[in-house]
Amino acid sequence: MYAGLINYLREVNVTRAMGAAMRRIHVGNALSAFGLGFTVPYLYVYVAQVRELGAMTAGLVLAVFAVAALIVLPFAGRAIVRRGPLPVLLVALVTAALGSLSLGLAANAPTVLLSAAALGAGQAVMQPALATMIVDCSTADTRSRAFATQFFLQNLGLGVGGLIGGHLVDPTSASSFTLLFAIEAAMFLLLVVVMATVRTPHSPRIEDAPGRPGSARGSWKQLLGNRAMVQLCVLGFVLFFACYGQFESGLSAYGVEAAGISTSALGTALAANTAMIVVAQFAVLRFVERRRRSRVIAAVGLIWAVAWVAAGYAGLGHGSREMATAAFVSTYALFGLGEAMLSPTVAPLVADLAPAGMAGQYNSVFALVKQLALAVGPAVGGPMGASLHAPYIVTFLLFSLGITYLAVRLGRALTVPQDQPWSARSRVVAHGGPAPADHTQARA
């Protein structure tokens, strides 16, 4: 009896610690997104026009962000596994703060590019580090809601930061941009203070996950040997390529060139995307929490296919300008609905596919896949959206249907606890250590 009471009290303390840590992590996510919102929408204008470095340098800055992320993410995964997510996150935040502040003060191309590399590397490493901390502070039952909350706060922070930044910035004054970058750096440093107080307990993990890895080479071999994870990475690439990689490149170019969408209407479309995520996130969460993850992702592919049909009507149909604008705005809103469905689905699935102690490695690999898709997406979609209007729509409509096919195929490679965690609550063991007595019961 006393042993049972001690175990119960221990679990209560762990639950409270996990809740306190999760609240700080969510505050951190909101702060980082708020800071990024100040500068991301205005980076091109700042480099090309305010600093008078030209469109070529501005394009190189955006490319440097992607290249820096691709370089550091493979090392970030190993560092998170070996050192834990918190030390890696703190280093990333300080690096991003220094990059942001120096970018606001930079006046020549080499300094701008070096600053962008530091900022891009820091931002890239934050993602898997924060995701791993969420994994460590959640259970199979709470993980979907935790990632949905993270996505909600990220979009809210980006929107509010962008709105405030737009009122502070003056395209004729370099000092106003320096202020924006200084605020962004301050947000990163404030986040250092907040996250330094986080104590992350080890969360329960699904029994089906394989054991701990050995060497780094062995961990990569083990990851590549995980059929479900490889399939999820392929699916993730198509997801990010066909949606996120088109928002500010191919789809916007298509809207302007084919549909005659004004810049104000384009801004409305982006706002509709964010509004859909903010408004629908938790309503959607109630729907997807009790559904198979693979089927939710498959449904997103169908929703995005409808979005591309709406985009096709906007640019290739023969309706009025008002109808074309409404269809184009609806495209972005439908993408937002799909994103809201993915946030409590894909990231928790990555975590549940990871062996014990390997969540950081798996999160980093998936972030690397995302960065690759975001680099390739604009390069392919931009020129197509601007000039090859019908082929552009058909191509990405087929990619969306491909998402549905790949998701259904992925479902066959997943175990029941991985695809339907709500139906297997008894199948968890302690993450990174031996399981408590009441978590070691036989499978239902």
C-alpha positions as CSV (number, residue, x, y, z in Angstrom):
1,M,0.0,0.0,0.0
2,Y,2.8,2.4,1.0
3,A,4.7,1.6,-2.2
4,G,1.6,2.4,-4.3
5,L,1.0,5.7,-2.4
6,I,4.7,6.7,-3.0
7,N,4.4,5.9,-6.7
8,Y,1.2,7.9,-6.9
9,L,2.7,10.9,-5.2
10,R,5.8,10.6,-7.4
11,E,3.6,10.7,-10.5
12,V,1.7,13.7,-9.2
13,N,4.9,15.6,-8.8
14,V,6.1,14.6,-12.2
15,T,2.8,15.7,-13.8
16,R,3.0,19.1,-12.0
17,A,6.6,19.5,-13.1
18,M,5.7,18.7,-16.7
19,G,2.9,21.2,-16.7
20,A,5.1,24.0,-15.3
21,A,7.8,23.2,-17.8
22,M,5.3,23.1,-20.7
23,R,3.9,26.5,-19.8
24,R,7.4,28.0,-20.0
25,I,8.0,26.3,-23.3
26,H,4.8,27.7,-24.8
27,V,5.7,31.2,-23.5
28,G,9.1,30.7,-25.2
29,N,7.5,29.7,-28.5
30,A,5.2,32.8,-28.4
31,L,8.2,35.1,-27.7
32,S,10.4,33.6,-30.5
33,A,7.5,33.9,-33.0
34,F,6.7,37.4,-31.8
35,G,10.3,38.5,-32.4
36,L,10.5,36.8,-35.8
37,G,7.3,38.6,-36.8
38,F,9.0,41.9,-36.4
39,T,11.6,41.3,-39.1
40,V,10.7,38.4,-41.5
41,P,8.1,40.3,-43.6
42,Y,10.5,43.3,-44.1
43,L,13.9,41.5,-44.6
44,Y,13.9,41.9,-48.4
45,V,13.0,45.6,-48.3
46,Y,15.6,46.2,-45.6
47,V,18.5,44.6,-47.5
48,A,17.6,45.6,-51.1
49,Q,16.3,49.2,-50.5
50,V,17.1,50.5,-47.1
51,R,20.7,49.4,-47.1
52,E,20.8,49.8,-50.9
53,L,22.5,46.5,-51.5
54,G,20.2,45.5,-54.3
55,A,17.9,42.6,-55.1
56,M,20.7,40.2,-55.7
57,T,22.1,40.6,-52.2
58,A,18.6,40.4,-50.8
59,G,18.0,37.1,-52.6
60,L,21.4,35.8,-51.3
61,V,20.4,36.6,-47.8
62,L,17.3,34.5,-48.1
63,A,19.4,31.7,-49.6
64,V,21.9,32.0,-46.8
65,F,19.1,31.4,-44.3
66,A,18.3,28.1,-46.0
67,V,21.9,27.0,-46.4
68,A,22.8,27.8,-42.8
69,A,19.9,25.6,-41.7
70,L,20.9,22.7,-43.9
71,I,24.4,22.8,-42.5
72,V,23.6,23.0,-38.8
73,L,20.6,20.7,-38.5
74,P,22.5,17.4,-38.9
75,F,24.8,18.4,-36.0
76,A,21.9,19.8,-34.0
77,G,20.3,16.4,-33.8
78,R,23.4,14.7,-32.4
79,A,24.0,17.6,-29.9
80,I,20.4,17.3,-28.6
81,V,20.8,13.6,-28.1
82,R,24.1,14.0,-26.3
83,R,23.6,17.2,-24.3
84,G,19.9,17.5,-24.1
85,P,17.6,20.0,-25.8
86,L,17.9,22.9,-23.3
87,P,21.6,23.6,-23.6
88,V,21.3,23.4,-27.4
89,L,18.3,25.7,-27.4
90,L,20.2,28.3,-25.2
91,V,23.2,28.3,-27.6
92,A,20.8,28.7,-30.6
93,L,19.0,31.6,-29.0
94,V,22.2,33.5,-28.2
95,T,23.5,32.9,-31.7
96,A,20.2,34.1,-33.2
97,A,20.2,37.2,-31.0
98,L,23.8,38.1,-32.1
99,G,22.8,37.5,-35.7
100,S,19.7,39.6,-35.4
101,L,21.4,42.5,-33.7
102,S,24.4,42.5,-36.1
103,L,22.0,42.3,-39.1
104,G,20.3,45.5,-37.9
105,L,23.6,47.3,-37.7
106,A,25.2,45.8,-40.9
107,A,25.8,48.2,-43.8
108,N,27.7,46.1,-46.3
109,A,27.0,42.8,-48.1
110,P,29.6,40.6,-46.3
111,T,28.4,41.7,-42.9
112,V,24.8,41.2,-43.9
113,L,25.4,37.7,-45.2
114,L,27.4,36.6,-42.1
115,S,24.7,38.0,-39.8
116,A,22.0,36.2,-41.8
117,A,23.9,33.0,-41.5
118,A,24.1,33.3,-37.7
119,L,20.4,34.2,-37.5
120,G,19.3,31.4,-39.8
121,A,21.4,28.8,-38.0
122,G,20.0,29.9,-34.7
123,Q,16.4,29.9,-35.9
124,A,16.8,26.4,-37.5
125,V,18.2,24.8,-34.3
126,M,15.4,26.3,-32.2
127,Q,12.8,24.2,-33.9
128,P,14.0,20.7,-33.1
129,A,15.2,21.7,-29.6
130,L,11.8,23.2,-28.7
131,A,10.0,20.2,-30.2
132,T,12.1,17.8,-28.2
133,M,11.4,19.7,-25.0
134,I,7.7,19.5,-25.8
135,V,8.1,15.7,-26.2
136,D,9.9,15.5,-22.9
137,C,7.1,17.4,-21.1
138,S,4.1,15.6,-22.6
139,T,2.6,12.2,-22.7
140,A,1.0,10.3,-25.6
141,D,-2.3,11.6,-24.4
142,T,-1.3,15.3,-24.2
143,R,1.2,15.5,-27.0
144,S,-1.2,16.4,-29.8
145,R,-2.7,19.3,-27.8
146,A,0.8,20.5,-26.8
147,F,1.9,20.7,-30.5
148,A,-1.4,22.3,-31.5
149,T,-0.9,24.9,-28.8
150,Q,2.7,25.5,-30.1
151,F,1.5,26.0,-33.7
152,F,-1.3,28.3,-32.5
153,L,1.0,30.5,-30.5
154,Q,3.6,30.6,-33.3
155,N,1.1,31.9,-35.8
156,L,-0.4,34.3,-33.3
157,G,3.1,35.6,-32.4
158,L,4.1,36.0,-36.0
159,G,0.9,37.9,-36.8
160,V,1.0,40.3,-33.9
161,G,4.8,40.9,-34.3
162,G,4.3,41.6,-38.0
163,L,1.4,43.9,-37.3
164,I,3.3,45.9,-34.7
165,G,6.5,45.9,-36.8
166,G,4.6,47.3,-39.8
167,H,3.6,50.3,-37.7
168,L,7.1,50.9,-36.4
169,V,9.1,50.5,-39.6
170,D,9.9,53.5,-41.9
171,P,11.3,52.5,-45.3
172,T,13.2,55.8,-45.5
173,S,14.9,55.3,-42.1
174,A,17.5,52.6,-41.5
175,S,17.3,53.3,-37.7
176,S,13.7,52.1,-37.7
177,F,14.8,48.7,-39.0
178,T,17.7,48.7,-36.5
179,L,15.0,49.0,-33.8
180,L,13.1,46.1,-35.2
181,F,16.1,43.8,-35.2
182,A,17.0,45.0,-31.7
183,I,13.6,44.1,-30.5
184,E,13.9,40.7,-32.1
185,A,17.3,40.1,-30.4
186,A,15.8,41.2,-27.1
187,M,13.0,38.6,-27.5
188,F,15.6,35.9,-28.1
189,L,17.5,37.0,-25.0
190,L,14.3,37.2,-22.9
191,L,13.6,33.7,-24.1
192,V,17.0,32.6,-22.8
193,V,16.0,33.9,-19.3
194,V,12.6,32.1,-19.5
195,M,13.9,28.8,-20.8
196,A,16.9,28.7,-18.4
197,T,14.4,28.0,-15.6
198,V,12.8,25.0,-17.3
199,R,13.4,21.6,-15.8
200,T,12.2,19.0,-18.2
201,P,11.1,15.7,-16.8
202,H,11.3,12.5,-18.9
203,S,7.9,11.7,-20.5
204,P,6.3,8.3,-21.1
205,R,7.1,6.7,-24.5
206,I,5.4,4.1,-26.6
207,E,6.6,0.6,-26.1
208,D,7.0,-0.2,-29.8
209,A,9.9,2.2,-30.1
210,P,13.2,0.4,-30.4
211,G,15.9,0.7,-27.8
212,R,18.6,3.2,-27.3
213,P,21.1,3.9,-30.1
214,G,24.8,3.4,-29.9
215,S,27.2,5.5,-32.0
216,A,26.2,8.5,-34.1
217,R,26.8,6.4,-37.2
218,G,24.6,3.7,-35.8
219,S,21.8,6.1,-35.0
220,W,21.7,7.3,-38.6
221,K,21.7,3.7,-39.8
222,Q,18.9,3.0,-37.3
223,L,16.9,6.0,-38.5
224,L,17.2,5.1,-42.2
225,G,16.2,1.5,-41.2
226,N,13.0,2.8,-39.7
227,R,10.7,2.3,-42.6
228,A,7.9,4.4,-41.1
229,M,10.2,7.3,-40.4
230,V,11.6,7.2,-44.0
231,Q,8.1,7.2,-45.4
232,L,7.1,10.1,-43.1
233,C,10.1,12.1,-44.3
234,V,9.1,11.6,-47.9
235,L,5.6,12.6,-47.1
236,G,6.8,15.6,-45.1
237,F,8.9,16.8,-48.0
238,V,5.8,16.7,-50.3
239,L,3.7,18.5,-47.6
240,F,6.2,21.4,-47.2
241,F,7.0,21.5,-50.9
242,A,3.4,21.7,-52.1
243,C,2.1,24.1,-49.4
244,Y,4.6,26.1,-47.3
245,G,7.1,26.3,-50.1
246,Q,4.5,28.1,-52.3
247,F,3.0,30.7,-50.0
248,E,5.4,33.5,-50.7
249,S,6.8,32.3,-54.0
250,G,4.9,30.4,-56.7
251,L,1.3,30.9,-55.4
252,S,1.7,34.7,-54.8
253,A,3.4,35.0,-58.2
254,Y,0.5,33.1,-59.8
255,G,-2.0,35.2,-58.0
256,V,-0.5,38.5,-59.3
257,E,0.3,37.3,-62.8
258,A,-2.6,34.9,-63.6
259,A,-5.4,36.1,-61.4
260,G,-4.5,39.8,-61.3
261,I,-4.6,39.9,-57.5
262,S,-3.6,43.2,-56.0
263,T,-1.0,43.4,-53.3
264,S,-3.7,44.4,-50.8
265,A,-5.7,41.3,-51.7
266,L,-2.5,39.2,-51.4
267,G,-2.1,40.5,-47.9
268,T,-5.8,39.7,-47.2
269,A,-5.1,36.1,-48.3
270,L,-2.1,35.7,-46.0
271,A,-4.2,37.2,-43.2
272,A,-7.0,34.7,-44.0
273,N,-4.5,31.9,-43.7
274,T,-3.4,33.0,-40.2
275,A,-6.9,33.7,-39.1
276,M,-8.1,30.3,-40.1
277,I,-5.3,28.7,-38.0
278,V,-5.9,30.9,-35.0
279,V,-9.7,30.4,-35.1
280,A,-9.9,26.8,-36.1
281,Q,-6.9,25.2,-34.3
282,F,-8.6,24.0,-31.2
283,A,-11.9,23.1,-32.8
284,V,-10.0,21.0,-35.3
285,L,-8.0,19.5,-32.5
286,R,-11.1,17.9,-31.0
287,F,-11.8,16.3,-34.3
288,V,-8.3,14.9,-35.1
289,E,-7.4,13.7,-31.6
290,R,-9.7,10.7,-32.0
291,R,-8.8,9.9,-35.6
292,R,-6.0,7.9,-37.1
293,R,-3.1,10.1,-37.8
294,S,-2.5,8.7,-41.3
295,R,-6.1,9.4,-42.2
296,V,-6.0,13.0,-41.0
297,I,-2.9,13.6,-43.2
298,A,-4.7,12.0,-46.1
299,A,-7.7,14.3,-45.6
300,V,-5.4,17.3,-45.6
301,G,-4.2,16.2,-49.1
302,L,-7.8,16.3,-50.3
303,I,-8.5,19.7,-48.7
304,W,-5.4,21.1,-50.4
305,A,-6.5,19.6,-53.7
306,V,-9.7,21.6,-53.4
307,A,-7.5,24.7,-52.5
308,W,-5.6,24.3,-55.8
309,V,-8.8,23.9,-57.7
310,A,-10.0,27.2,-56.2
311,A,-6.7,28.8,-57.2
312,G,-7.1,27.4,-60.7
313,Y,-10.5,29.1,-60.9
314,A,-9.0,32.4,-59.7
315,G,-6.4,32.5,-62.4
316,L,-7.8,30.4,-65.2
317,G,-11.6,30.9,-64.8
318,H,-13.6,33.6,-66.5
319,G,-15.3,35.1,-63.5
320,S,-15.2,38.6,-62.2
321,R,-12.3,40.2,-60.4
322,E,-14.3,39.9,-57.2
323,M,-14.9,36.2,-57.7
324,A,-11.3,35.6,-58.6
325,T,-10.1,37.4,-55.4
326,A,-12.6,35.5,-53.2
327,A,-11.4,32.2,-54.7
328,F,-7.8,33.1,-54.2
329,V,-8.4,34.1,-50.5
330,S,-10.3,30.9,-50.1
331,T,-7.2,29.0,-51.3
332,Y,-5.1,30.4,-48.5
333,A,-7.8,29.8,-45.9
334,L,-8.1,26.1,-47.0
335,F,-4.3,25.8,-46.7
336,G,-4.7,27.2,-43.1
337,L,-7.3,24.6,-42.3
338,G,-5.0,21.8,-43.5
339,E,-2.1,23.3,-41.4
340,A,-4.3,23.3,-38.3
341,M,-5.0,19.6,-38.9
342,L,-1.3,18.8,-39.4
343,S,0.1,20.5,-36.3
344,P,-1.3,18.1,-33.7
345,T,-0.6,15.1,-36.1
346,V,2.8,15.2,-37.8
347,A,5.1,16.4,-35.0
348,P,3.7,14.0,-32.4
349,L,4.1,11.2,-34.9
350,V,7.7,12.0,-35.4
351,A,8.2,11.9,-31.6
352,D,6.4,8.5,-31.3
353,L,8.5,7.0,-34.1
354,A,11.7,7.9,-32.3
355,P,13.5,5.4,-30.1
356,A,14.0,6.3,-26.5
357,G,16.5,9.1,-26.2
358,M,16.4,9.8,-29.9
359,A,13.6,12.4,-30.2
360,G,16.2,15.2,-30.8
361,Q,17.8,13.3,-33.7
362,Y,14.4,12.5,-35.3
363,N,13.1,16.1,-34.9
364,S,16.3,17.5,-36.4
365,V,16.1,15.1,-39.4
366,F,12.5,16.1,-40.0
367,A,13.4,19.8,-39.7
368,L,16.1,19.2,-42.3
369,V,13.5,17.7,-44.6
370,K,11.4,20.8,-44.1
371,Q,14.2,23.1,-44.9
372,L,15.0,21.2,-48.1
373,A,11.4,21.4,-49.2
374,L,11.3,25.1,-48.4
375,A,14.5,25.6,-50.5
376,V,13.3,23.6,-53.5
377,G,9.7,24.7,-53.4
378,P,10.2,28.4,-54.3
379,A,12.9,27.5,-56.9
380,V,10.4,25.3,-58.7
381,G,7.2,27.0,-58.0
382,G,8.2,30.6,-58.4
383,P,9.0,30.5,-62.2
384,M,6.1,28.1,-62.9
385,G,3.6,30.3,-61.0
386,A,4.7,33.4,-62.8
387,S,4.6,32.1,-66.3
388,L,3.3,28.5,-66.6
389,H,-0.1,29.0,-65.0
390,A,-2.1,25.9,-66.0
391,P,0.8,23.5,-65.6
392,Y,1.5,25.1,-62.2
393,I,-2.0,24.4,-60.9
394,V,-2.1,20.8,-62.3
395,T,1.3,20.0,-60.9
396,F,0.5,21.0,-57.4
397,L,-3.0,19.6,-57.5
398,L,-1.3,16.2,-58.3
399,F,1.2,16.7,-55.5
400,S,-1.8,17.3,-53.1
401,L,-3.4,14.1,-54.2
402,G,0.0,12.4,-53.8
403,I,-0.1,13.5,-50.1
404,T,-3.3,11.5,-49.7
405,Y,-1.7,8.4,-51.4
406,L,1.5,8.6,-49.3
407,A,-0.5,9.1,-46.1
408,V,-2.6,6.0,-46.7
409,R,0.6,4.1,-47.5
410,L,2.3,5.4,-44.4
411,G,-0.7,4.1,-42.3
412,R,0.2,0.6,-43.3
413,A,3.7,0.9,-41.8
414,L,2.5,2.3,-38.5
415,T,1.7,0.3,-35.4
416,V,-1.7,0.9,-33.6
417,P,-0.1,3.1,-30.8
418,Q,1.7,5.2,-33.4
419,D,-1.3,5.8,-35.6
420,Q,-4.0,5.8,-32.9
421,P,-2.3,6.8,-29.6
422,W,-5.6,7.4,-27.9
423,S,-6.5,3.8,-28.3
424,A,-3.3,2.5,-26.7
425,R,-2.9,4.5,-23.5
426,S,-1.6,1.5,-21.6
427,R,1.3,1.1,-24.1
428,V,3.7,3.6,-22.6
429,V,6.9,3.2,-20.8
430,A,9.1,5.8,-19.2
431,H,11.2,7.9,-21.6
432,G,14.9,7.5,-21.0
433,G,14.5,5.1,-18.0
434,P,12.7,2.2,-16.4
435,A,8.9,2.3,-16.4
436,P,6.9,2.8,-13.2
437,A,5.1,-0.3,-12.0
438,D,1.6,0.9,-13.2
439,H,2.9,1.5,-16.8
440,T,4.3,-2.0,-17.3
441,Q,1.0,-3.8,-17.7
442,A,0.3,-6.2,-20.6
443,R,-0.9,-4.7,-23.9
444,A,-4.7,-4.3,-24.2
